Amino acid sequence: MRIQDVMRGEPVVTIGPDATVGDLVLLLERHNIGAVVVSSDGSALEGIVSERDVVRRLATVGPAELVDASVRDLMTTSVRTCGAGDEVAHLMQEMTTYRIRHLPVVEDGARIVGIVSIGDVVKARIDELAFERDQLDAYVHQG
């Protein structure tokens, strides 16, 4: 199974690096997501910022200061990515090894075409295992 089979075809939620963390938190809540791709133009990957980044920064500064900080101050700029043609099994291994919950899907090196979460990957794998189980069950019980 490949990443393109897991992607849901929904538009990627992005935020500009100069937006505030307050804006980021509202965006995360509005879309019920855990990470946002950082992009000035909605296409070029500049970074990624997650709930985890907000919580870690909150531990070192006060809430009032954090709300007005820029996304640029929190975002990860060295972003691991994947391509739509990559294997889900490989992605699962990479996400586990590097403790990553969200990976942007890119084309041509940096153009954002999607984002995949660990939840998307786990659901795809469960669906794949259920299909295989059903196929084996049908084979065993064929008459």
VEXROSE-512809 format. One record per residue: residue number from 0; residue in three letters; z, y, x of N, C-alpha, C in turn. Coordinates in steps of 0.001 Angstrom, whole numbers. Layout:
// residues N
SITE   pos   code       n_Z       n_Y       n_X      ca_Z      ca_Y      ca_X       c_Z       c_Y       c_X
SITE   NUM    ALA         Z         Y         X         Z         Y         X         Z         Y         X
...
// end
This chain:
// residues 143
SITE   pos   code       n_Z       n_Y       n_X      ca_Z      ca_Y      ca_X       c_Z       c_Y       c_X
SITE     0    MET         0     -1168       844         0         0         0         0      1245       899
SITE     1    ARG      -760      2224       489      -898      3453      1278      -225      4636       571
SITE     2    ILE        37      5678      1342       715      6866       815       -42      7448      -379
SITE     3    GLN     -1354      7444      -336     -2138      7986     -1458     -1829      7257     -2756
SITE     4    ASP     -1385      5994     -2679     -1023      5232     -3867       342      5642     -4412
SITE     5    VAL      1146      6281     -3582      2507      6685     -3943      2542      8122     -4448
SITE     6    MET      1662      8943     -3915      1657     10357     -4300      1386     10490     -5793
SITE     7    ARG      2104     11381     -6430      2017     11529     -7879       981     12539     -8325
SITE     8    GLY       323     13203     -7403      -708     14158     -7758      -186     15488     -8273
SITE     9    GLU      1119     15694     -8181      1698     16958     -8612      1482     18004     -7520
SITE    10    PRO      1386     19274     -7902      1236     20309     -6878      2474     20358     -5981
SITE    11    VAL      2257     20671     -4719      3360     20757     -3766      4063     22095     -3956
SITE    12    VAL      5375     22042     -4079      6169     23264     -4214      6363     23831     -2811
SITE    13    THR      6005     25094     -2636      6164     25748     -1339      6966     27035     -1505
SITE    14    ILE      7467     27500      -378      8184     28769      -336      7814     29451       971
SITE    15    GLY      7756     30757       959      7442     31509      2168      8650     31595      3089
SITE    16    PRO      8438     31721      4371      9545     31766      5333     10430     33001      5189
SITE    17    ASP      9924     34061      4572     10710     35280      4418     11484     35329      3100
SITE    18    ALA     11319     34329      2254     12085     34253      1009     13560     34042      1351
SITE    19    THR     14425     34371       419     15861     34199       670     16306     32778       322
SITE    20    VAL     17440     32415       851     18022     31110       528     18384     31068      -951
SITE    21    GLY     18760     32196     -1523     19005     32258     -2968     17763     31875     -3751
SITE    22    ASP     16605     32390     -3324     15335     32023     -3964     15072     30526     -3802
SITE    23    LEU     15360     30014     -2622     15159     28591     -2334     15996     27725     -3268
SITE    24    VAL     17267     28067     -3414     18165     27269     -4263     17670     27266     -5706
SITE    25    LEU     17214     28412     -6191     16672     28477     -7553     15419     27616     -7693
SITE    26    LEU     14583     27606     -6673     13354     26807     -6689     13681     25308     -6695
SITE    27    LEU     14644     24905     -5870     15062     23498     -5832     15582     23060     -7201
SITE    28    GLU     16396     23904     -7811     16966     23571     -9120     15890     23550    -10200
SITE    29    ARG     15020     24537    -10211     13985     24649    -11249     13059     23437    -11252
SITE    30    HIS     12732     22937    -10058     11800     21813     -9967     12514     20469     -9816
SITE    31    ASN     13846     20495     -9767     14641     19269     -9620     14184     18454     -8398
SITE    32    ILE     14111     19139     -7259     13666     18516     -6014     14689     18761     -4918
SITE    33    GLY     14559     18024     -3818     15517     18118     -2725     15000     18821     -1491
SITE    34    ALA     13705     19125     -1441     13138     19801      -278     11902     20577      -695
SITE    35    VAL     11612     21617        74     10461     22463      -186      9705     22658      1122
SITE    36    VAL      8397     22587      1045      7552     22857      2200      7493     24370      2387
SITE    37    VAL      7641     24805      3637      7572     26231      3942      6140     26556      4361
SITE    38    SER      5552     27526      3656      4176     27921      3910      3956     29335      3398
SITE    39    SER      3400     30178      4245      3109     31552      3828      1961     31615      2839
SITE    40    ASP       996     30683      2986      -196     30734      2136      -324     29570      1158
SITE    41    GLY       665     28684      1127       624     27540       217      -240     26394       698
SITE    42    SER      -809     26514      1876     -1698     25481      2406     -1332     25046      3825
SITE    43    ALA      -993     26004      4671      -668     25699      6071       817     25368      6206
SITE    44    LEU      1118     24254      6846      2493     23801      7030      3173     24603      8136
SITE    45    GLU      4250     25301      7770      5034     26055      8756      6395     25416      8988
SITE    46    GLY      6872     24648      8013      8182     24025      8135      8563     23329      6851
SITE    47    ILE      9807     22873      6826     10364     22252      5624     11837     22635      5570
SITE    48    VAL     12345     22792      4377     13752     23136      4187     14289     22308      3033
SITE    49    SER     15513     21798      3203     16067     20874      2213     17477     21285      1789
SITE    50    GLU     17957     20599       770     19339     20796       326     20304     20573      1489
SITE    51    ARG     20015     19592      2286     20854     19267      3445     20952     20465      4390
SITE    52    ASP     19834     21169      4604     19843     22351      5468     20756     23433      4899
SITE    53    VAL     20700     23616      3591     21537     24621      2936     23007     24262      3094
SITE    54    VAL     23355     23014      2838     24749     22588      2919     25276     22711      4351
SITE    55    ARG     24483     22318      5319     24929     22424      6720     25177     23877      7110
SITE    56    ARG     24308     24787      6680     24503     26199      7011     25696     26766      6257
SITE    57    LEU     25897     26307      5031     27028     26768      4231     28348     26457      4920
SITE    58    ALA     28379     25375      5684     29587     24985      6397     29932     25956      7533
SITE    59    THR     28969     26758      7973     29215     27661      9104     29252     29135      8727
SITE    60    VAL     28705     29488      7565     28743     30888      7106     29204     30907      5655
SITE    61    GLY     29583     32049      5182     30025     32167      3801     28868     32157      2826
SITE    62    PRO     29156     31807      1566     28103     31750       540     27372     33084       363
SITE    63    ALA     28087     34201       401     27450     35502       201     26441     35786      1305
SITE    64    GLU     26790     35454      2532     25882     35667      3659     24687     34720      3580
SITE    65    LEU     24936     33493      3173     23872     32494      3120     22824     32828      2062
SITE    66    VAL     23248     33288       912     22321     33575      -194     21263     34595       218
SITE    67    ASP     21648     35539      1065     20718     36584      1481     19973     36261      2773
SITE    68    ALA     20297     35142      3429     19600     34741      4654     18169     34348      4301
SITE    69    SER     17297     34359      5288     15905     33973      5028     15724     32472      5228
SITE    70    VAL     14756     31937      4539     14399     30527      4683     14068     30225      6146
SITE    71    ARG     13460     31187      6828     13113     31033      8242     14341     30646      9085
SITE    72    ASP     15520     31153      8689     16752     30870      9429     17228     29431      9259
SITE    73    LEU     16784     28750      8216     17242     27389      7921     16203     26309      8172
SITE    74    MET     14938     26660      8053     13884     25645      8006     13756     24879      9317
SITE    75    THR     13270     23657      9171     12917     22830     10310     11454     23104     10621
SITE    76    THR     11176     23460     11869      9794     23788     12222      9075     22634     12903
SITE    77    SER      9833     21714     13467      9236     20530     14079      9229     19434     13010
SITE    78    VAL      8180     19421     12204      8142     18598     11000      7352     17319     11245
SITE    79    ARG      7960     16192     10947      7242     14922     10957      6404     14888      9685
SITE    80    THR      5186     14424      9796      4287     14375      8650      3635     13001      8577
SITE    81    CYS      2891     12788      7510      2107     11566      7368       773     11935      6739
SITE    82    GLY      -152     10998      6764     -1444     11187      6128     -1542     10332      4881
SITE    83    ALA     -2436     10674      3988     -2595      9938      2735     -2979      8484      2967
SITE    84    GLY     -3629      8192      4079     -4052      6830      4371     -3031      5998      5123
SITE    85    ASP     -1878      6578      5467      -849      5836      6193      -225      4752      5311
SITE    86    GLU       230      3704      5944       869      2594      5222      2296      2954      4811
SITE    87    VAL      2666      2605      3588      4005      2866      3076      5051      2153      3932
SITE    88    ALA      4784       942      4367      5747       196      5190      6069       952      6473
SITE    89    HIS      5053      1534      7090      5274      2315      8305      6113      3555      7996
SITE    90    LEU      5807      4204      6883      6542      5397      6488      8010      5070      6211
SITE    91    MET      8259      3942      5564      9639      3524      5307     10406      3378      6612
SITE    92    GLN      9771      2765      7588     10408      2573      8884     10686      3926      9548
SITE    93    GLU      9728      4825      9513      9896      6140     10129     10989      6949      9439
SITE    94    MET     11010      6909      8118     12029      7653      7378     13423      7114      7689
SITE    95    THR     13541      5808      7842     14825      5201      8169     15231      5527      9598
SITE    96    THR     14318      5369     10527     14606      5614     11942     15062      7046     12177
SITE    97    TYR     14367      8004     11587     14653      9413     11837     15526     10058     10771
SITE    98    ARG     15990      9251      9806     16868      9728      8733     16251     10926      8005
SITE    99    ILE     14992     10737      7589     14230     11767      6906     14084     11371      5443
SITE   100    ARG     14316     12309      4550     14204     12023      3119     12892     12496      2519
SITE   101    HIS     12221     13436      3186     10980     14009      2659      9976     14190      3790
SITE   102    LEU      8748     13780      3545      7679     13957      4527      6483     14630      3865
SITE   103    PRO      6050     15765      4415      4815     16362      3912      3621     15468      4247
SITE   104    VAL      2682     15402      3327      1429     14675      3536       389     15731      3890
SITE   105    VAL      -258     15548      5035     -1206     16561      5502     -2571     15954      5787
SITE   106    GLU     -3575     16818      5737     -4940     16483      6137     -5345     17455      7233
SITE   107    ASP     -6246     17039      8081     -6769     17905      9140     -5663     18510      9988
SITE   108    GLY     -4599     17754     10208     -3533     18197     11099     -2444     19046     10495
SITE   109    ALA     -2750     19884      9515     -1696     20754      9002     -1895     21246      7565
SITE   110    ARG     -2975     20891      6889     -3188     21349      5513     -2390     20455      4573
SITE   111    ILE     -1499     21049      3827      -595     20312      2943     -1351     19775      1729
SITE   112    VAL     -1233     18451      1493     -1861     17870       310      -845     17165      -596
SITE   113    GLY       396     17057      -126      1421     16407      -922      2731     16334      -169
SITE   114    ILE      3707     15757      -809      4990     15477      -174      5496     14170      -762
SITE   115    VAL      6086     13350        78      6599     12050      -352      8088     11997       -35
SITE   116    SER      8872     11570     -1012     10311     11432      -810     10664      9964      -605
SITE   117    ILE     11840      9729       -75     12304      8352       107     12388      7653     -1249
SITE   118    GLY     12708      8398     -2301     12742      7817     -3647     11375      7341     -4096
SITE   119    ASP     10331      8123     -3788      8961      7718     -4125      8598      6420     -3408
SITE   120    VAL      8982      6342     -2141      8642      5185     -1313      9383      3940     -1801
SITE   121    VAL     10657      4089     -2098     11455      2952     -2573     10921      2468     -3918
SITE   122    LYS     10605      3391     -4829     10052      3000     -6123      8746      2233     -5953
SITE   123    ALA      7881      2706     -5072      6604      2027     -4832      6835       622     -4296
SITE   124    ARG      7781       480     -3406      8063      -840     -2827      8651     -1781     -3883
SITE   125    ILE      9534     -1282     -4729     10105     -2101     -5809      9006     -2550     -6761
SITE   126    ASP      8114     -1633     -7119      6994     -1980     -8000      6106     -3044     -7362
SITE   127    GLU      5866     -2920     -6080      5038     -3886     -5357      5698     -5265     -5342
SITE   128    LEU      7009     -5304     -5098      7731     -6581     -5097      7767     -7210     -6489
SITE   129    ALA      7923     -6394     -7517      7922     -6915     -8891      6563     -7516     -9236
SITE   130    PHE      5479     -6862     -8822      4142     -7382     -9054      3968     -8732     -8357
SITE   131    GLU      4396     -8818     -7101      4281    -10076     -6354      5100    -11179     -7013
SITE   132    ARG      6304    -10843     -7481      7152    -11821     -8173      6463    -12326     -9430
SITE   133    ASP      5890    -11413    -10207      5207    -11798    -11437      4005    -12696    -11149
SITE   134    GLN      3277    -12406    -10087      2131    -13221     -9702      2577    -14626     -9294
SITE   135    LEU      3652    -14710     -8520      4173    -16019     -8119      4695    -16799     -9322
SITE   136    ASP      5392    -16107    -10224      5918    -16751    -11422      4771    -17303    -12271
SITE   137    ALA      3721    -16513    -12445      2560    -16970    -13218      1884    -18168    -12560
SITE   138    TYR      1811    -18173    -11248      1198    -19280    -10517      2016    -20564    -10693
SITE   139    VAL      3330    -20440    -10561      4212    -21600    -10665      4196    -22180    -12084
SITE   140    HIS      4098    -21323    -13080      4184    -21775    -14469      2830    -21971    -15156
SITE   141    GLN      1753    -21862    -14381       454    -22082    -15023       315    -23547    -15409
SITE   142    GLY      -397    -23752    -16454      -378    -25021    -17030     -1373    -26026    -16899
// end
